[in-house]
Amino acid sequence: MILSLLFGQPMLLMVWLAAILISLTVHEFSHAWMANIKGDKTAELAGRLTLNPLAHIDVMGMVLLVTLGFGWAKPVPFNPYNLQDPRRDSLLIALAGPASNLVMATLASIVLRAMLVVGMFDQMSLLFAFLLLLVIINLFLMFFNIVPIYPLDGSKVLDALLVKPEHQRLRMQIAMYGPKILFALVMISIFTSFNIFFFVSEPSYFVCSKLVGENCLGLFGLIF
């Protein structure tokens, strides 16, 4: 799809890349912002408490995201020993990213829905594509990151729940096998037609449709 957009609709490709960069930047900034609020300056000292996309881009992650549809940004560092309540605050720092994506999707959908109602632009405009992509991408990021697989943000929820000494072995297994499971799921998604991430895409399009008031999957098909 990248090559077809590059040679057929280069402006649409730019809009898509802009929506991805903004969504990832806000997600990572929110981790840093919450850590800073909770008393840990590690992210700030590392230059991550900023909305400058260059501070959050991982080159390899971005290349894979654009070419294969799966990638990552630089993880935001934090030191739990600087937090007043390491377990609770670590959970809040982890959830700040997905929460910011929900806020972004909601705000973009409000503008998109209002402009659709009053008929301010047609469904093939770049502004329409940008707003729709902001909603969809942010919802995808939110639902993907709350999956309780290490190293995703959702794994911190398990850390907060598995606090007893007898849970230590389970936490170690989650940390050990989580990346392998995630990698296997990504490979299946990339090299087969099976929608292995249906638990991300289906709720994302469902929530998007509710927010926008139109079938988002259908609208996405009009653009691409």
C-alpha positions in Angstrom: 0.0 0.0 0.0 2.9 2.3 0.7 4.2 2.2 -2.9 0.7 2.7 -4.3 0.2 5.8 -2.1 3.7 7.1 -2.8 3.2 7.0 -6.6 -0.6 7.4 -6.7 -1.6 9.6 -3.8 1.6 11.1 -2.2 -0.3 13.8 -0.3 -2.5 11.1 1.3 0.7 9.2 2.3 1.9 12.4 4.0 -1.4 12.8 5.9 -1.2 9.1 7.0 2.4 9.6 8.2 1.5 12.8 10.0 -1.4 11.1 11.9 0.9 8.3 12.9 3.7 10.6 14.2 1.2 12.8 16.1 -0.5 9.7 17.7 2.8 8.1 18.7 4.3 11.4 20.0 1.3 12.1 22.2 1.3 8.6 23.5 5.0 8.7 24.6 4.8 12.2 25.9 2.0 11.2 28.1 4.1 8.5 29.7 6.8 11.1 30.4 4.3 13.6 31.6 2.8 11.2 34.1 6.2 10.1 35.4 7.2 13.7 35.9 4.0 14.4 37.8 4.7 11.4 40.0 8.1 12.7 40.9 10.4 10.9 38.5 12.5 13.2 36.3 14.2 10.4 34.3 12.2 11.0 31.1 12.6 14.8 31.4 16.3 14.5 31.8 16.4 12.2 28.8 14.6 14.8 26.7 11.4 12.9 26.4 9.1 15.4 28.1 8.4 17.0 24.8 5.9 17.0 21.9 8.8 17.0 19.4 8.3 13.8 17.4 12.1 13.5 16.8 12.6 12.8 20.5 10.3 9.8 20.4 11.0 8.2 17.0 12.8 4.9 16.8 14.2 4.7 13.3 13.8 1.0 12.9 10.4 0.9 14.5 9.2 3.7 12.2 10.6 2.0 9.1 8.8 -1.2 10.0 5.6 0.6 10.9 5.5 2.3 7.5 6.5 -0.8 5.4 5.0 -3.7 7.3 2.3 -2.0 9.4 3.8 -2.8 12.7 6.4 -0.8 14.6 7.2 1.1 17.7 8.5 4.4 19.2 11.2 4.7 21.8 10.0 3.5 25.2 10.0 6.2 27.8 12.4 5.5 30.6 11.4 5.9 34.3 12.9 4.9 37.6 10.3 3.3 40.0 12.6 4.1 43.0 11.8 7.8 42.5 8.0 7.2 42.8 6.1 7.6 46.1 4.1 4.4 45.4 6.1 2.5 42.8 3.4 -0.1 42.0 0.5 2.3 41.7 2.5 5.1 40.0 4.1 2.7 37.5 0.6 1.6 36.6 -0.5 5.2 36.1 2.5 5.9 34.0 1.8 2.9 31.8 -1.9 3.7 31.4 -1.2 7.4 30.6 -0.2 6.5 27.0 -3.4 4.6 26.1 -5.5 7.2 27.9 -4.0 9.9 25.8 -4.9 8.0 22.7 -8.5 7.8 23.8 -8.6 11.5 24.4 -7.0 12.2 21.0 -9.5 9.9 19.2 -12.4 11.5 21.0 -11.4 15.1 20.2 -10.7 14.2 16.5 -14.1 12.4 16.3 -15.9 15.4 17.7 -14.5 17.7 15.0 -15.0 15.1 12.3 -18.6 14.4 13.3 -19.5 18.1 13.5 -18.0 18.8 10.1 -19.9 15.8 8.6 -23.2 17.0 10.1 -22.9 20.5 8.7 -21.4 19.3 5.4 -18.3 21.4 5.6 -16.2 19.1 3.4 -16.6 16.0 1.3 -15.4 12.5 2.3 -12.4 12.6 -0.2 -10.7 15.7 1.3 -7.3 15.4 3.0 -8.7 17.0 6.1 -11.4 14.3 6.3 -8.7 11.6 5.8 -6.5 13.2 8.5 -9.2 13.4 11.1 -10.5 9.9 10.4 -7.0 8.4 10.5 -6.3 10.2 13.8 -9.4 8.5 15.3 -8.6 5.1 13.9 -4.9 5.1 14.7 -5.3 6.3 18.2 -8.0 3.7 18.9 -5.7 1.0 17.5 -2.8 2.2 19.7 -5.1 2.3 22.8 -6.5 -1.2 22.3 -3.2 -2.7 21.3 -1.3 -1.3 24.2 -3.7 -2.4 26.8 -3.3 -6.0 25.8 -1.7 -7.6 28.9 1.4 -9.0 27.1 4.9 -7.8 28.1 6.3 -5.3 27.1 3.0 -3.6 26.2 1.5 -1.1 28.7 -1.2 -3.6 29.6 1.4 -5.8 31.2 1.7 -3.3 34.0 -1.9 -4.1 35.0 -0.8 -7.7 35.6 2.1 -6.4 37.6 -0.2 -4.4 39.8 -2.5 -7.4 40.4 0.2 -10.1 40.8 1.7 -8.7 44.0 1.9 -11.8 46.2 5.2 -13.7 46.6 3.7 -16.8 45.0 3.1 -14.7 41.9 6.8 -14.1 41.3 7.3 -17.0 39.0 4.3 -16.1 37.0 5.5 -12.5 36.6 8.9 -13.8 35.4 7.2 -16.1 32.8 5.1 -13.2 31.5 8.2 -11.1 31.1 10.1 -13.9 29.5 7.5 -15.3 27.1 5.5 -12.0 26.4 7.9 -10.7 23.7 8.0 -14.1 22.0 4.2 -14.3 21.9 3.9 -10.8 20.6 6.5 -11.4 17.9 4.7 -14.6 16.8 1.4 -12.7 16.6 3.0 -10.0 14.5 4.5 -12.5 12.1 1.2 -14.2 11.6 -0.4 -10.8 11.0 2.2 -9.7 8.4 2.6 -12.9 6.4 -0.9 -14.4 6.5 -4.4 -13.0 5.7 -5.6 -14.1 9.1 -6.7 -11.1 11.2 -4.8 -12.3 14.3 -5.3 -8.9 15.9 -9.1 -8.9 15.6 -9.3 -8.1 19.3 -7.7 -4.8 18.4 -9.2 -3.9 15.0 -12.8 -4.9 15.7 -13.2 -2.9 18.9 -11.3 0.0 17.3 -13.6 0.2 14.3 -16.7 -0.3 16.6 -15.7 2.6 18.9 -14.8 4.7 16.0 -18.2 4.2 14.4 -19.9 5.2 17.6 -17.8 8.3 18.0 -18.1 9.5 14.4 -21.6 8.4 13.8 -20.7 6.6 10.6 -19.2 3.2 9.6 -15.5 3.9 10.0 -14.5 0.7 8.2 -16.6 1.8 5.2 -15.2 5.4 5.4 -11.6 4.0 5.6 -12.4 2.0 2.4 -13.4 5.2 0.6 -10.1 6.7 1.3 -7.8 3.7 0.6 
